[in-house]
């Protein structure tokens, strides 16, 4: 139907409408006549299959065109824009038929009916105009801001398109490769020698092509004069240019030649690259702003040295320690006559020294700090990110004017203060020159990639430095040799090597947290390695087998070192003939466990035999955990432990290995004391037997005898005698009258003054009648307790009104009676 190419006229519409209905009816009739087993016929006839594929594709394209039309007109509620919802295959057609086809078609037909009603005059406009409601603005929660892309995961690497590929070799030596030295006072390659008295004349300084120009710089006179700050233009009214071609760069250089001060700032990226690279360069004058794209002009940016090394143009930067290095590393650019506003804030003793603080103080502008860590590789850059990048340099020249005046005023006020000395007046430009001197030291920094020390772990990115920073000295150089230390070093070295090969940062390859986790819990297989990560890093996922092999080799190396050190322990002395202070060595595994010399009833601790080989670590394994304090060397089931002599070709059978493992887990338990058999013969208790007998320094345990089998020892009660209970002597109470004691049966005897001084008679203690905590009943309560105390306890128990049921008290009265109405009469009607 070619109506889409030529518009329909009024006279042609009726014929087109009739043809459309006939085509729809014909299509419906043919579709209903299709066999149910069409898939079977399709598998038999290849021509039929091709025709069906062509027809299906045509129907699918028409359906997607209608869906796009409905989405454009707002007919699809599930689609947020054109092309958001499309049919891909047959399953998609069946699953989403109602949402993507039925609903949009119904809405299109309803709109068609409304349009026909308007055209025919059936629908009239209301007499009173009703303004459409304004769209509701999206509510923004307080304190919530839109997220900022910090690391775009699917963004292609810009460094792949660089003509000069980054060199991540560990032994590379960086040097300046200037094609031409602009504003030179000495030729390129001149060796600068220190001339000041405080420097060593023979000291070799790092190569810097502009070292002589920076140290012998004559600053312009206007830098030491107080001037009214030149106000900045509003950011929206300032011309802005995106520089990405050679022609735009040449036009930029032409305009910068006329400037007296320029502001410079850089945006850097270091997460998806090993060495990092510059993503943006912002340059501002007092009239215009530029943002240079280094991706397109990486090799042509060296031409900016004509401006950057011009001593008559002041280059204003803030915190340029890193900017100076980045300019050298990526662009071969150097700075002569630099003024760092960070050093100015330091000299002025500001409480805060960040650029955001200076912008708030002098320009009343608060930059959005969310974009400090944004991914500046994104192209094209959003407007909000461009605004943030421009703000870093747009206001900086106005800040420079205010800081320079503040430095000059500080010198004047210092000279006028009463504490200043008349013989050494303060120069007006002393603080400005202090800032320029510090800025010159920053400009003289030289980019020098630090080599990676795989053995010693030294350096800023070394494994020993990382262990000290994370407060794990056991994994550093000074730590004892161990498996964890070897795994930590090996994984750290592997991470650095892979990061150089993949041109990724070490944090992207493997974060520090996982480096320590793999060292402390070395995985045994691939499943354990992948399980150690909550989300496996992409590089580790691709090179998991390589990382697992590195960990296994490190474990073997750590075990071999531990065995080698254990073999150098001092041997036992030949004088130890009684078996004490000896050292048992398992020759098969070379695991040595010293045994302390101490008399004990337990068997001496021996070195447990271990398996000499394993499927994971190979030969010469050693136990990572110490064996139990007391272990057995034989058992009644397997016999004694078999230990073969040390031979390189020796091997153990699987059964012997299992036996060794079982023996290593067995522990000798102490023998229980044999209970003493009781007889009907009464036990004679003498004075010697009351003392605690000992054997070999240890107390003999008294066996427990049940209460019914105990036989008491009858003893006569002698008045006025001292009774011995165990080892404790207690004297009975005498009568109140002095000199008279109750003698029993009403008889009275005179006081025994002389007899009291004699040796008291010891009465044996009846152990059989004494209570025992193992007896059932009252748990040790004896009838021999004080009568008065026992009576008080019984009275207290009777007053409490609580009866006992076994060992548990009975429930209270209000809990035991049935509640029915107001039985307790707690209230009256």
KAFEN-V689355 format. One line per field, one symbol per residue. phi: phi as a letter, one per 20 degrees, with the letter a starting at -180 (. if undefined). psi: psi as a letter, one per 30 degrees, with the letter a starting at -180 (. if undefined). Layout:
# KAFEN-V689355
phi: ???
psi: ???
This chain:
# KAFEN-V689355
phi: .effedffeffeffffffffffffffffffffefffeffffffedfffffffffffffffffffffffffffenedfeeeafmfcbedbffffffdfffedffffffffffffffffffenfddfffdfdfffffffffdffndcffdfebffdffffffeffdffddffdfdebfcffbefledcffnfeedfdffedffefeeffcfdfffffdedfffffddfcfgefeegffeefccedccffffffffffffeedccdcbcdccbedbfenbfdbcdccdfdbccceeffecfeefffffgefdffedeeeccmegefffffffdcldcdcmdcefffffffelffccffffffffddlcdffffefdfeeefcfffffffffffffdfeffffffffffffffffffffeffefeffcfeffdffffffffffffffefdfbfefeefeemenfdffffffffelcffeefffffbfffffffffffffffffffelcfffffaffffffffffcffebfffffffdfcfffffffcffffffffffffffffffffffffefffffffeeenelecedeffdledcfdfebfbfefffcfffcffcbfednelebfecffffccddbbfednffeceffbfdfbdffffffffffffefcfdffffffefecfffeeddfffffffccmndfffefedgffefcfdfcfedflceeddmdddceffeffffnccfdnlmeccffdffffffffeedfeeffeffcfefeoemofdfefgffffffffffffffmdeddmedffffffeeefebmefflfbdf
psi: jgffekkkleffeeeeeeeeeeeeeeeeeeeffkleheeeeefejeeeeeeeeeeeeeeeeeeeeeeeeeeeggfkffkflkgejlkeaeeeeeegeeefeeeeeeeeeeeeeeeeeeefgfklklekkjkkkkkkkkkjkkfklklkjejjegklkffffkejkkjgkfgkjklkhkekjlhkfllkgkjkkkflfflkfgkklkkjfgeeeefhkjklfffgkklkkkkllkeffkkkkjjgleeeeeeeeeefffleklkkllklkgehlefllkeljkkkafflkkjkjfefhefffffffeefgjffkkjklkigeeeeeeeeeefhklkkikjjfeeeeeefhkelgleeeeeeeffhkjljffgegljgfkklkleeeeeeeefffefeeeeeeeeeeeeeeeeeeeefkffkkffilklfgeeefeeeeeeeeefgkkkjkklkjeefgllegleeeeeeeghifffaeflkkleeeeeeeeeeeeeeeeeeefhlleeeekleefeeeeefikkfaeeeefffkejkkeeeefheeeeeeeeeeeeeeeeeeeeeeffglklkkffifgflhljkkjfefhkkjkkkjkklflkkklkkklkfllfefblhlkkfkkllejllfllfefalkkklljkegklkleeeeeeeeeeffkkklkkkkkkkkklfkkkkjleeffljkljgfkkkkklkkleffkkljkkkjklhlkkkjbgkkkklkllekkfkkjgkhgkkklkieffeflkkkkkkkjfefklkffklbfhgkkfglkeeeeeeeeeeeeffgjlkjbgklllleffflkkjbiefhflk.
